[in-house]
């Protein structure tokens, strides 16, 4: 556990807010707590299990953290990408197979193509308007947040993020997806 904390702190630098030599994580059934407590009493938990998610980040530990947190929310259709090219390829192939992603988490700073470039690429295509593209990044400057929002980000999450905070955002994103799809269905019934 201490080794993982050291790696996370080294990844996030001095701003991680955790002293690995004294830190402890609350563990329940082998996972950090936070998501389960938030999910208690939520009505839409079973609907979350239907989501298809892609997590694109060049850091393995971040991909694993997000995957584990999503699995705690009963989301099991999760794939990962280690760079922007792989993310673009997976999103396009999923759409071609008529099994598109509902949510795509994007790190800003990835090799080959940045998360912002991936976001801009897909937001320029009308068939991806009901896909939630979420920036999950350490980029915390206001100007970068505004760039991502202007490029069409559904949400912006600054790393490091706790399982509880990620779960709250997940429900907000899920509500956005429902609204987009309802609007799309109503437009199709004209």
C-alpha angles and dihedrals in degrees: 000000000000090000091054091049090051091051092048091048092047089050093051096038124215091330095071092097093217126110101209094201092063104022125116128183121214105245127199120176092346098309137090111265125236106086097061093052091051092048094054107109096009112135098205099057093107091050090055089063089069093061123110112212138188120198113199114188132131093223115083094207092056092049090050093047092052092043092051092046092050091047088054085058088055093253107140105162095086128143130179137215127195098205144016096264092054090048092053091047094050095046092050094046091049091052092047089052088051089242101106125180117259093202131023116190111203131193112213098222110052131142120266098007126020123235089246090056090049089050093049092047093056097038088060088063118076094212090070098054093109095046113101110229109194124189109220103181148132089237100114104162113121093233091057092048089052091048090054094046091048089049089056107266112168091209140353122220121185118216135263093054129171122233089247094053091045090051092053090051091047091059091048090051091048090053089050090052091050092050093048092049093046090050090048093050092049091050089051092054095059 
